[in-house]
Amino acid sequence: MNILEGRIKQTHKAENKGKYILYWMQGAFRCNYNHSLEFSIYLSNLYNLPLIVLVILNLDYPEANYRSFKFFLEGLNDISNTLKNRKISLHLRKGRFESVLSEYKTNIHTLVTDKSYLPNLKNIKIDIFKKLNLNSYEVDTNLVVPVEIASSKMEYGGYTIRPKIKRLYENYISDFSMNDYKNAYVEQIIDFDINDTDSLLKSVEYVSPINIKGGEKNAENTLEYFIQTGFKRYALQRNDPCSNVESNLSPFLHFGHISPIKVLKTLPHDDFENYEAFLEQIVIRRELAHNFTFYSDTTNNLSKYLPKWAKDTLFDHKQDEKKYLYKLKDFEQANTHDIYWNAAQKELLKTGKIHNYMRMYWGKKIIEWSNDYKEAYNIMAYLNNKYAIDGRDPNSYAGIMWCFGMHDRPFIERDIFGKIRYMSENGLKRKFDIEKYYKMWSIK
Ligand SMILES: Cc1cc2nc3c(=O)[nH]c(=O)nc-3n(C[C@H](O)[C@H](O)[C@H](O)COP(=O)(O)OP(=O)(O)OC[C@H]3O[C@@H](n4cnc5c(N)ncnc54)[C@H](O)[C@@H]3O)c2cc1C
């Protein structure tokens, strides 16, 4: 199967008589396994027009801060080097998306961009293409099975999307081939120095950077490290936060520094049990999350998208009395009565990520200790998007909604949670060495 099959969609049709093909790299900040880049090169060769790859640094981007921008900027180094080697021009521009694109408008023959899966971004792009009347395509390059091919509607859960994806996914992990770029090199325009983060990011909110650096090479090293260490124990120990078994790929996947297809092709397929366990997360759960946000019209509507049983049970329990109540500041400063919850929050503050098992506990307790469900949702989204380096992702919104019952099933009814799955301190004690986890993150 052709690597581009099912991935390309025309988003706006116009007769642009421009001088070049413009690839607005917006969600897949990599040069390998990047279908948008390959499609752009294909168009450039077809029309005999040069290609420009455009990256726009929008310092007003919602909820972005020093931590996330730094990781993003680090990723641009690899792109710059690879494109130089492939003799393709890279423009690094600063400003708002629409105003930067309008500078290129008259010279664009065709605009290509990465598909977006979050409703806000999806709508912003459609508006820009229409307003500027750009002949434009989007390419679904960050998923194994393109979101609209996997399903044409919002799915109920893993059990409904799993068979659809399993039926198709082998077709979409074929070997990736790259096109030779055959046209002229357009002069570069560089508005900012990728490595001068401090002066560049002076105006954005400061959140301390994390230890891991962004970029395609670091993503590949992280994958290699995972194969050598955690992968072999993934099926057995992925729910143990002390086992160092997770891949830590989520930040790289979020910025598109690595393709999930590349990940799957690199993993040892003969280790069937671990491969299947990992596939369940990186393909089924991740693509279920993308299905959810893609078919939502907002990321902030708890009452709209929860299944009926979850909405009903939360409604029945909304007046339940709460033993502990905390404000955003208490949560943010890891200042609750629960030392294990505080440890998870500290892991987030320090590393920009929480182990999945503790992340579920973290979310459940915010529900238990907040004034109401809406406030709990807002606190979770705020903290996750501010501190998590993989935040502001379809997985973020699906993960938060999961805490409220989405993509899950009803359990025995209890206070505050109703029929929604509950998690307790005793559960942590039963499952793994929670004292060890606490010690790992108890330092300020
Ligand atoms: C409240 C809450 C908030 C969350 N916020 C985020 C977020 O902001 N960004 C994010 O990427 N994930 C989020 N998750 C899902 C999950 O916790 C992370 O994807 C996972 O911990 C990332 O670490 P990893 O890459 O080492 O995971 P691994 O176990 O190595 O998994 C590999 C990949 O599979 C995917 N994956 C794993 N678990 C899940 C899951 N439960 N749902 C969807 N995809 C999954 C991710 O892309 C991950 O990178 C959240 C979960 C909860 C409960």
The ligand as an ORCA input file, in Angstrom:
! r2SCAN-3c Opt
* xyz 0 1
  C      -5.526     12.148     34.411
  C      -4.691     11.664     33.238
  C      -4.029     12.577     32.443
  C      -3.255     12.156     31.356
  N      -2.617     13.094     30.601
  C      -1.856     12.701     29.550
  C      -1.181     13.671     28.759
  O      -1.253     14.876     29.034
  N      -0.451     13.235     27.705
  C      -0.324     11.903     27.391
  O       0.357     11.563     26.422
  N      -0.966     10.977     28.119
  C      -1.704     11.317     29.197
  N      -2.334     10.360     29.953
  C      -2.231      8.950     29.551
  C      -1.002      8.196     30.118
  O      -0.873      8.449     31.475
  C       0.295      8.583     29.387
  O       0.103      8.492     27.981
  C       1.491      7.709     29.722
  O       1.690      7.653     31.096
  C       2.712      8.296     29.035
  O       3.897      7.741     29.482
  P       4.777      6.790     28.550
  O       4.976      7.362     27.211
  O       6.010      6.458     29.324
  O       3.791      5.554     28.480
  P       3.968      4.082     27.911
  O       3.332      3.171     28.872
  O       5.345      3.807     27.524
  O       3.005      4.087     26.633
  C       3.436      4.373     25.315
  C       2.496      5.340     24.693
  O       1.177      4.800     24.655
  C       0.226      5.849     24.837
  N      -0.529      5.620     26.091
  C      -0.131      4.984     27.215
  N      -1.117      4.984     28.128
  C      -2.159      5.644     27.568
  C      -3.474      5.993     27.997
  N      -3.937      5.631     29.189
  N      -4.251      6.697     27.168
  C      -3.821      7.065     25.941
  N      -2.592      6.766     25.469
  C      -1.784      6.063     26.271
  C       1.000      7.127     24.992
  O       1.070      7.755     23.741
  C       2.360      6.651     25.455
  O       3.397      7.552     25.134
  C      -3.137     10.765     31.054
  C      -3.802      9.843     31.861
  C      -4.565     10.280     32.949
  C      -5.278      9.264     33.783
*
